Amino acid sequence: MIFEILTLFPGMFIGPLNESIVGKARERSLVHVRVHNIRDYAFDRHQVTDDRPFGGGEGMVMKPEPIVRALEGLQREFPAPHVVLMSPQGRLFNQRIARELSRLPRVALICGRYEGVDERVGMYYAQDEISIGDYVLTGGELAAMVLVDAVTRLIPGVLGNAESASMESFSESVLEYPQYTRPQVFEGHAVPEILLSGHHEAIRRWRRGQALLRTKVRRPDLFDRFEPTAEDLQLLREAEEEDERIRGSGYPGC
Ligand SMILES: C[S@@+](CC[C@H](N)C(=O)[O-])C[C@H]1O[C@@H](n2cnc3c(N)ncnc32)[C@H](O)[C@@H]1O
């Protein structure tokens, strides 16, 4: 998979995308991240990439020509990239969209700055607009890094077996169950006993119940869309009863 990133601040990508899982995926050529400076495609003497908004108003708007020139260069190579404009006005990024993008061979991400990008870029040159949340960032770079990270870990071979993405939060509109590691007791707070039992089926049932309970409590919007099986309903009831039972004994609740 190839990510082509169009930005005015290429230096921002050096650290985050060279480390950890994304860094290793790049080393193993499972993903390629190519960063392009939009300014290199501004051919006037001062390499201007922004201008005042038509109709007046505060701030500057990114000009379409340098961005479109950069895209034209990318489109000459095969396969043509799926072009995404990072924008707070785009469709809200989630695990489903990450999965959708992870199946594409090449994705170009346009990072806006200032008051945003001339509207015609989104209308005529991008196939997609994506927002990473209902808040406004100073630029699209951090949003693009979030997207690259979430998509990369879904590419086959990127995560080892031990780090499988299939059980993670949102893999089926349910949050992941709680995770614990050593020490067994930390400052008086003990790990749930069932996890020490070595009884795999009991652990599976407990984890499923906990995952359902925390989705119901923390993300009722997700839970409402989820279709539980008869076993799910049973495990949820058991988790609710356990939660009720241990509340008040220093346990703050799910
Ligand atoms: C300051 S923002 C422009 C906001 C714009 N004036 C508006 O109100 O919609 C500059 C750039 O940051 C990026 N950006 C800001 N918030 C974002 C978000 N939530 N998701 C994705 N990109 C975002 C976009 O590329 C945007 O063009």
Ligand as a Chemical Component Dictionary entry (heavy atoms), coordinates in Angstrom:
data_LIG
# 
_chem_comp.id                   LIG 
_chem_comp.type                 NON-POLYMER 
_chem_comp.pdbx_formal_charge   0 
_chem_comp.three_letter_code    LIG 
# 
loop_
_chem_comp_atom.comp_id 
_chem_comp_atom.atom_id 
_chem_comp_atom.alt_atom_id 
_chem_comp_atom.type_symbol 
_chem_comp_atom.charge 
_chem_comp_atom.model_Cartn_x 
_chem_comp_atom.model_Cartn_y 
_chem_comp_atom.model_Cartn_z 
_chem_comp_atom.pdbx_ordinal 
LIG C1  C1  C 0  -7.877  25.482 10.299 1  
LIG S1  S1  S 1  -8.410  24.170 9.305  2  
LIG C2  C2  C 0  -9.609  24.968 8.284  3  
LIG C3  C3  C 0  -10.971 24.912 8.847  4  
LIG C4  C4  C 0  -12.016 25.557 7.973  5  
LIG N1  N1  N 0  -11.892 26.997 7.991  6  
LIG C5  C5  C 0  -13.405 25.151 8.439  7  
LIG O1  O1  O 0  -13.953 25.827 9.295  8  
LIG O2  O2  O -1 -13.920 24.116 7.965  9  
LIG C6  C6  C 0  -7.076  23.907 8.227  10 
LIG C7  C7  C 0  -6.944  22.505 7.685  11 
LIG O3  O3  O 0  -6.766  21.583 8.747  12 
LIG C8  C8  C 0  -7.275  20.325 8.382  13 
LIG N2  N2  N 0  -8.215  19.907 9.431  14 
LIG C9  C9  C 0  -8.660  20.661 10.463 15 
LIG N3  N3  N 0  -9.479  19.956 11.258 16 
LIG C10 C10 C 0  -9.563  18.711 10.736 17 
LIG C11 C11 C 0  -10.264 17.540 11.096 18 
LIG N4  N4  N 0  -11.062 17.501 12.154 19 
LIG N5  N5  N 0  -10.113 16.449 10.323 20 
LIG C12 C12 C 0  -9.323  16.471 9.222  21 
LIG N6  N6  N 0  -8.637  17.570 8.833  22 
LIG C13 C13 C 0  -8.751  18.671 9.567  23 
LIG C14 C14 C 0  -7.929  20.457 7.013  24 
LIG O4  O4  O 0  -7.026  19.977 6.037  25 
LIG C15 C15 C 0  -8.122  21.967 6.913  26 
LIG O5  O5  O 0  -8.094  22.411 5.575  27 
# 
loop_
_chem_comp_bond.comp_id 
_chem_comp_bond.atom_id_1 
_chem_comp_bond.atom_id_2 
_chem_comp_bond.value_order 
_chem_comp_bond.pdbx_ordinal 
LIG C1  S1  SING 1  
LIG S1  C2  SING 2  
LIG S1  C6  SING 3  
LIG C2  C3  SING 4  
LIG C3  C4  SING 5  
LIG C4  N1  SING 6  
LIG C4  C5  SING 7  
LIG C5  O1  DOUB 8  
LIG C5  O2  SING 9  
LIG C6  C7  SING 10 
LIG C7  O3  SING 11 
LIG C7  C15 SING 12 
LIG O3  C8  SING 13 
LIG C8  N2  SING 14 
LIG C8  C14 SING 15 
LIG N2  C9  SING 16 
LIG N2  C13 SING 17 
LIG C9  N3  DOUB 18 
LIG N3  C10 SING 19 
LIG C10 C11 SING 20 
LIG C10 C13 DOUB 21 
LIG C11 N4  SING 22 
LIG C11 N5  DOUB 23 
LIG N5  C12 SING 24 
LIG C12 N6  DOUB 25 
LIG N6  C13 SING 26 
LIG C14 O4  SING 27 
LIG C14 C15 SING 28 
LIG C15 O5  SING 29 
# 
